[in-house]
């Protein structure tokens, strides 16, 4: 682990040696602005509960039923 840490420190040290005087900071390089979309429900792409459970091997009261998995130490 120490070897990997030393490698990382070496890379960071090399970055500090780069001459960046006169270079403008680039916080965002694509030039895109406000690429967010409205958070809208698209009912055409939404499954009904019956459709979602249609191919389930086991269901109970409208939910998927799966085997319980419990891992114990030791």
C-alpha positions in Angstrom: 0.0 0.0 0.0 2.9 2.3 0.8 4.3 1.8 -2.7 1.0 2.9 -4.3 0.8 5.9 -2.0 4.3 6.9 -3.0 3.4 6.6 -6.7 0.4 8.9 -6.1 2.5 11.5 -4.3 5.0 11.4 -7.1 2.3 12.1 -9.7 0.9 15.0 -7.7 4.5 16.3 -7.2 4.9 16.3 -11.0 1.7 18.2 -11.5 3.0 21.0 -9.2 6.0 21.4 -11.6 3.8 22.3 -14.6 4.0 26.0 -15.5 0.4 27.2 -15.6 1.0 31.0 -15.5 -1.3 32.8 -17.8 -3.7 29.8 -18.2 -7.3 30.5 -17.3 -8.9 27.9 -15.0 -11.2 25.5 -16.9 -14.1 24.6 -14.6 -16.2 23.3 -17.4 -14.8 22.4 -20.8 -17.9 21.5 -22.9 -19.3 25.0 -23.2 -22.7 23.7 -22.4 -24.9 25.7 -20.0 -28.0 24.7 -18.0 -28.2 21.1 -19.4 -30.7 20.1 -16.7 -34.1 18.8 -17.7 -37.4 19.1 -15.8 -38.1 16.1 -13.5 -41.2 14.9 -15.1 -42.9 11.5 -14.9 -43.2 9.8 -18.3 -46.1 7.4 -18.0 -45.3 5.9 -21.4 -42.0 4.5 -20.0 -43.4 3.5 -16.6 -44.5 0.0 -15.8 -47.7 -0.7 -13.8 -47.3 -2.9 -10.8 -48.9 -5.8 -12.6 -46.5 -5.4 -15.5 -43.5 -5.2 -13.2 -44.5 -8.4 -11.4 -45.6 -10.2 -14.5 -42.5 -12.4 -14.8 -41.6 -12.7 -11.2 -41.2 -16.2 -9.9 -42.8 -15.3 -6.5 -44.9 -12.4 -5.4 -46.9 -11.6 -2.3 -49.4 -8.7 -1.8 -48.0 -6.9 -4.9 -44.3 -7.3 -4.0 -41.4 -9.4 -5.2 -40.5 -12.3 -2.9 -36.9 -13.3 -2.8 -34.9 -15.7 -0.6 -33.4 -14.2 2.5 -29.6 -13.9 2.4 -27.8 -13.5 5.7 -24.1 -13.8 5.9 -22.5 -14.4 9.3 -18.9 -13.9 10.3 -17.0 -17.0 11.3 
